[in-house]
């Protein structure tokens, strides 16, 4: 394992590489406001053991990557999307297998549409279809507004209840409260079917907190998304050429049923439902997740 801070187009991005550089490359793309280390170490290890070169990285404004004063240096989700290509370029990769989680799946879908030559295969986990405007669906759910006909399925009630309360909650008073809030959020995203390991989650969130240059800078991702309403073009997923695997948990709390909609729109896409999984990727699902990704990225 090696870590590299790459600098490209004025952006410093923290990256980490595992495995033999001669092996097929998998680039892991995490969701909005999330550090690359949220890709579970055990899952990464399984992929490497199967003969894959695995790279994960921190988005800008997360973890050890560069943070920005958004008022002075604004950017959009197009820039966050282009950071994926910047990482590939820094590692000399003309193309890679993209494995993407949550909002990272939107980035992967857009790249597969826009730059098909850069994507060997696409794997999308716990995400929404590009062009579905998932953020608007969630906002309507949190504010009690009706969902228009044709909108995406709304999040589950436990998700809505937690985030509705969080909107009006005061900021954490200290580090202990901050970590506990991060754990509580992870518990909701974990879903209700599988046991939740609070001790393991505490260790992970402590790691996230320790790695962050500025934990508050993640909110810039929301500003970046609001700055580019054109980021989710509709009706383009039929142009995806890369073999696509869509994975969703049967207890997905944030985006239930969205995986099937992605698979319906991408020609030849495969949908895999993982029993008990929510929005997170806990240890009980690592073996099945890894096996599916290994099969999908086989030469």
N, C-alpha and C positions, 0 to 999 in steps of 0.2 A: 504494500500500500504506500502510495506517495501522495503528498499534498502539494498543490501548486497555486500560487496567486497569479492569475493571468491578468494582463492589462491590455485592453483593446478598445479603441475608440474612446479613450478617456474613462473607461469603466474598469475598476478592479473587481474581479470575480474570484472567490475562493472555490477551488475545485479539489477533488480527491479521486485518485485512480487506483483500481484494484485489478489484479490479474496480468496475464501475459499480453503485451501490446500487439502480439501477432494474432491474437484471438479476435473473433467477431466482436465489434464494439457495441455496447449498450449504454446509451445516455439516459440517466434517470432525471426526469423533470418533475419537481415537486410543485404543489399547489400554491396559490396566492398567499403571501405573508408567511411562508413556511420555509424553514431551513432545509438544506439538503440532507442533514443527518437524521431527518424524520423518515428517510428510507431506512428500514430496519437493517441493522448490521447482519443479522442472521439471514435475511433474504438476500442481501448482497453476497454473503459468503456462499450461499447455495448456487447462485448464478456463476460466481467465479469458479467454484469447484466443478461446474459443468462445462468449463471451457469458454467462458465469456470474459471479455475485457469490460469492466464496469466503471463508469464515471458518474459521479454525482457532484452537485455544486450548490452553492448558496445563491439565490436570486439577489440582484441588487436590492439594497435596503433590508436584507436579512442576514443574520449570522455574521460571518467575518468578511462578507463582501462590502463594497463601498456603500456608504450612506449618503443621502442627498438632502440639501435644503430645498424642498420642492418649490418654494416660492422663487428661489434664485436659479434652480436648475430643474425645471419641470420636464417630465417625460410621459410617455403613454405606454399602453400595453403592447403597442407595436414594438417599442424599444425592448420591453421585457421578452417579447417573442424573438427579437433579433439577437438577444443575449444567448439564446439556445444555439444559434448558428455561430456566434462568436466563440463559444466554448468548443464546438466542433472544429472550427478553424484553428484554434490555438493548439489543438491536439492533432492537427493534420488530417482530419477525417473528412473525406469527400462525402461520405454518407454514414449513417449509423442506424441501429435499431433504437427507436424512441419509445421509452416506457414512461408513461406520464400519469400523474395522480391528480384528481380533483381539477382545479382550474388549470393545472399544468396540462390536462387533457385538451383544453381549448387551445393552448399554445401548440401542442402536437398536431391537432387537427388542422389548424391554420397553416402550419409549415407544410403538412402533407398536401394541402391544396395549392399553396403558393410556390413551394420548392420541392416538387415530388422527387427530383433527382437526389435529394439529400436524405431521404427516408427509405431505409431498407424494409422495415416493418414498423407498424404502429401498434402499441398496446396502450389502451386507455382504461384507467381504473377509477371508479367512483366519480365519474365526470358527467358533463352535460353536453348535448349536441351543439356544435358551433352554429350560431344563428338562432338558438332557442331563447336567448336573453334570460338566462337562469337568475341573474341578479335581480331583475325586475320581479320575477315570480316570488323570490324569497322576500323582497321588500314588501310586496303586497300581503304576503302571509303574516309578516311581523306587524303590519299596521292594520290588519283586519279588513283589507280591501278585497272585493271579489276578484276572482281570477277570470279573465276574459276567455271566451271559447278559443281553443287552440293553443293556450299557454301550456307550459310544462307542468307536470304533476308537482304540487307543492310539497314542502318538507313535512315530515311527520309531526304530530302534535307536541311530542316531547322536545323536539328541536325548536319549534316555535315558542313554546313556553319558556325555555331556557334563555333564548336570545331576546325575547320580549322583555324579560326581567333585566337582562344584562344591559340593555340600552339605557336604562335609567339608574343603574347601579353606580355608586361613587367609585372613583379610582381606588385601586388597592392602596392601603395605608403604608405597607412595607413589603419587603421581599417575601416574607412568609405568606402574606395574603396574595401576592402576585403569583407565586407558585401554586397555591391552592386553587386560584381561579383558573389557571392553565390546566390543572388536573380535572377540575369540575367540567371544563369545556371538553376535554378529551373523553371524559366519561360519557357525555351526551353523544359525541360523535362515534364512540365505540359501538353504540347499539346496545340492545337489551338481551341478546341471545347468548353471548359468550361471557365467561367470567372476566371481570375487569381487575387487573393487577395494579392496585394503587401504588404500591411500593416501587414497582418497575416504572410506572408512569412518573412518579416523583423524581426518580433518578434521571429520566429522560428530560423532563422539563427543567430540572436544575442544570443539565448540560446545555439545553437551549439558552437558558438565561445567561450562563457563564460565557457562551460563545458570542453573544450578541454585542456588536459594537454599540448599538443603540436600539433597544427593543421597541421603542415607540416609533421608530422610522418605518415599521411595516405598514403603517396606515397610508403611506405614500402609494401603495399598490391600489388602494381604493381611489385615490385622487387620480392616479394614472388611468384607471379604467374609465372613470367619469370623463376624462379628457379626450376620449376617443370613442364616441358612440358608433363609429363605423367598424369597430374591431370584430363584431360578430356578423359578418355578411350571411345572408340567408340563402338557402338553396344551393350551396356550393359543395356539400359533402359528397355528392355524386361524382365529383371530380377527383376524389382520393384514389390513387392508384396503388398505394402500398397495401400489402396484406395486413388486415386490421383485426386485432383481438380486443373485444370490449369486455371488461370484467366489472361486475357489480355484486355487492353483498345482498343477501336476501333480507337483511335488516338495515339497509342503508337509510339513515335518518334525514339526510340533507337533500338527496337527489333521487328519491325512490322512483324507479321505472325509467330513468333517463338513459340508462345503458341500452335498453331495447330500442329507444328512439335513435340513438347513434347507429346501432347495428342495422337498423332498417334503412338508413339513408346512405350508408357506405357500401358500395357494391362488393358482395362476397364476404362481408364482415362476419365474424363469429362472435356470438354472445355466450359468455360463461358466467353463470350465477354461482357464487360461493356461499354455501350454507352457513348461516350464523354471522357472517361478516357484516359490519356496519360500514362506516366511512373510513375507519382506521384499518391498519394492517397488523393485527396482533399476532403473537407467536403461533396460536393454533391454526392459522391459515397460511403460514409461511410455506409449508411444504407444497400445498396445492397451488398457491400463487407461483412459486418458483417453477414447478413442473410445467405449468401452463406457459410461462414466459420462455422457458428453455425449449419447449416444443415449438413455440411460435417463431423463435429466432434461430431455429436450426438451419444450417447451411443447405 
